[in-house]
Amino acid sequence: MTMKRRTALKLGVAAAAGLAAPRLALASDVVTIGAVAPKTGPLAGGSNVSHWPNIKLWSTQVNEAGGLNVGGTRKMVEVVEYDDQTNPGETIKAVQRLATQDKADFIVAPYGTGLNIAAAPLFDRYGYPQIAVTAITDQIDSLSSKFPGMFFTLGSTTAFASDVVNVLSKMRDEGTLTGNRIAMVNVADAFGIELAAAGRPLFEKAGFDIVYDTSYPLGTQDLSPVVKAAKAANPNAFIAWSYPPDTFGLTEQAVIEDLKVEAYYTAVATSFPAFGGRFAAAAEGILGAGGVNPDSEAFKAYAAAHEAVTGAKPDYWASATTYSSLQVLQQAIEAAGLDRDAVKEHIRSHSFDTILGDMSFKTHNNNEKYWTVGQWQDGVFHGVASTGRDGAKPVRVKHGWS
Amino acid sequence: MDIMIIGLLLGGTYALIALGLNLQYGVARIMNLANGEMLVAGGFTAFWFYTAGQISPLLTIFIVAPVAFALNWLIYRIMLEPLVKRAKTRGQLEVDSILATFGLSFVAVGLMLAAFGGDYFNYSFLAKPVTIMGDTYAQNRVAAFVAAVIICAVLYGWLNWSRSGLSIRALSVSPESARLVGINTRSLSAVAFALGGAVTATGGALVSSFLTLDASAGIAFTLKALIIVIMGGVGDIRGTIIAALLLGVVETLVASLIDPGLTLAAAYTLFILILLFRPQGLFGRRPT
């Protein structure tokens, strides 16, 4: 069998064989961890920042420490990776393959809300716990009752929208936001549409006046009409429920148009190191989705290890949560063994010590402590609002673009 | 007025994206589905030169263009020429080249992932406002537009007034008769394909100064280019330029006056209308 595989590898016949070939050790010595997420396709840019590097970091660290402690014996971790090309059909096939062919002991949750939900029935059918990270939805209650092994770590849509409203309301109370005028735009994709729908009534309830409200298609190559129109509406605050390419595109146009607002918010990718690198001084004061407490010792140690192992910096949001979700999985395996039902039960009933602080899933399988809004302050993206995490910084007003 | 200018700037970008494909499809008869990857590769190169050595993308294109030309020439000679030789009809070549270049696009994405990683890449180049007739525009877009105009003019002039250019046009109009009048169709097809690749990669280097790209972003550009080439008429440079500008202006008009959410709908409506009333494209010839 081994010979066969090696020959196949030499011939370079099948990529799948290549993935399986390194598994030469006896199955009982290792814990096989399956992973499927985009390496190509529209979500690859995000998953290659927040998702894959953490799997590499975690497995490297576990193996350097001698492996997972399963019932007193140390077992090395072996990761089998698949690229789903940001295609839900491929995600499902890969989960199936991981479960039946690769006989993975555990599978890391996929990347992105849609892909996580697409894979949930299969995780459920094969009995795997699914500790989802990048799945932000208001369906947490119904999903976790339908799929009891599905856990949520990053929060709900409404929490994200309402904390943005809270941040702005607070700025208004403090007098740093001098008016009620909000320009709100969103990417016409599930994530943006859901957030805009959640945000609209919340803004109105808080007494804000939405003076510009529009959507634009995913992949729009020129966002200058959007920013020009937003500027013409003369808003006090600009809110964009955006995805990575448009987060960059909108901000570049805002700089060029010199959009004068006291609060400027873009959603996904604002927390990426590439964003701070790209806009440098102009990024100062920009609000965005997510956040961490970058001053905590745990995060600092994590960021240093991330850079040492993967050669890249973690982002200031989902990266640390992805790593934490793997810590949860590790602690549950070490406490409950390789029995998947026992691991699920353990995750539901215990509290875990992660780099973000304690994490538990006692109500609706949902981790209720997470960061919702962050802000670039002095070159670092600090969390400024959360649902119960420590270390939030006071919000600053946005002063121009240089 | 500012809407027209924004639209033209966007149209210039689209022209850069689509011109190369037109040369490859219209002249070399290769429906190159890896066109977008070549664009992203050009963008990567510009990004790399800019972040490593602060070299302006406007200079990088003088490196990108010849390298892309050589690379595409090799791709044609090694990978596509066997297909051309064995194809009995144009239809068969089209099917074969679509399959082959579709595969090539995966290889290209894989290579770029391995070489550059899957992260988004962008950089700040000329991201400053410039005032034209009282309105502000991004300098990098204006620069790309000017470059697009120059590239289009040079290409158009070359195709119309130089001997090799005329041969390429002859090849595009009638490959069979071109051989009869002593045009070396094989080597000329390779040149046209390589030239198309060079134009695309140059376009990629230019658009990377204002678009955020990643290793697998290519397919979106291939699709846009395909629409523009078909709207303009296969094999006609003028058609591609007009169609690109038209698309840019229509998208911007809709985004500014109606709703940015409808730009895609507007683009495809325009596409359908053109296909309905001029199925051969704006400047295409009716098949006889």
Contacts between the chains, C-beta under 8 A, distances in Angstrom:
chain1	res1	chain2	res2	distance
A	39	B	113	6.5
A	39	B	118	6.1
A	40	B	109	5.4
A	40	B	110	7.9
A	40	B	113	6.8
A	40	B	118	7.5
A	40	B	215	7.0
A	40	B	216	4.1
A	41	B	216	5.4
A	42	B	216	7.4
A	44	B	113	7.9
A	44	B	118	4.7
A	44	B	214	6.2
A	44	B	215	6.8
A	44	B	216	5.0
A	45	B	118	6.4
A	45	B	119	6.4
A	45	B	120	4.2
A	45	B	214	3.9
A	45	B	216	8.0
A	45	B	217	8.0
A	47	B	118	7.4
A	48	B	117	6.2
A	48	B	118	3.1
A	48	B	119	5.4
A	48	B	214	7.9
A	49	B	119	5.7
A	49	B	120	7.6
A	52	B	118	7.8
A	185	B	260	7.7
A	188	B	261	5.4
A	214	B	259	5.9
A	214	B	260	5.3
A	214	B	261	6.4
A	215	B	259	7.7
A	215	B	260	6.8
A	215	B	261	4.2
A	216	B	255	7.4
A	216	B	260	4.0
A	216	B	261	6.0
A	216	B	263	7.0
A	217	B	260	7.9
A	217	B	261	6.7
A	217	B	263	6.1
A	217	B	264	4.5
A	219	B	220	5.5
A	220	B	260	7.1
A	220	B	263	6.5
A	221	B	10	6.8
A	221	B	13	6.6
A	221	B	211	6.3
A	222	B	6	6.9
A	222	B	9	7.6
A	222	B	10	4.5
A	222	B	13	7.5
A	222	B	141	7.9
A	222	B	248	7.9
A	222	B	251	7.5
A	222	B	252	7.0
A	222	B	255	7.9
A	223	B	260	8.0
A	224	B	6	5.5
A	224	B	137	7.5
A	224	B	138	7.1
A	224	B	141	8.0
A	225	B	3	7.6
A	225	B	6	6.4
A	225	B	252	5.7
A	225	B	255	3.8
A	225	B	256	4.4
A	225	B	260	6.0
A	226	B	255	6.9
A	226	B	260	5.0
A	228	B	2	7.5
A	228	B	6	7.9
A	228	B	256	7.2
A	229	B	256	6.6
A	229	B	260	7.8
A	244	B	120	5.7
A	244	B	212	6.9
A	245	B	120	7.2
A	245	B	211	7.4
A	245	B	212	4.4
A	245	B	217	7.9
A	248	B	120	7.3
A	248	B	122	5.7
A	248	B	212	4.3
A	249	B	210	7.9
A	249	B	211	7.4
A	249	B	212	6.5
A	252	B	124	7.9
A	252	B	127	5.5
A	252	B	138	7.2
A	252	B	210	6.7
A	253	B	138	7.2
A	255	B	127	6.2
A	256	B	127	6.4
A	256	B	128	6.9
A	256	B	129	4.7
A	256	B	136	6.4
A	256	B	137	7.5
A	256	B	138	4.7
A	257	B	129	7.2
A	257	B	136	6.1
A	258	B	129	6.9
A	258	B	136	7.6
A	269	B	120	7.3
A	272	B	120	7.4
A	274	B	119	6.6
A	274	B	120	5.9
A	274	B	121	7.5
A	274	B	122	7.4
A	278	B	122	5.8
A	278	B	123	6.8
A	278	B	124	5.9
A	279	B	124	7.3
A	280	B	124	7.7
A	312	B	117	7.6
A	312	B	119	7.1
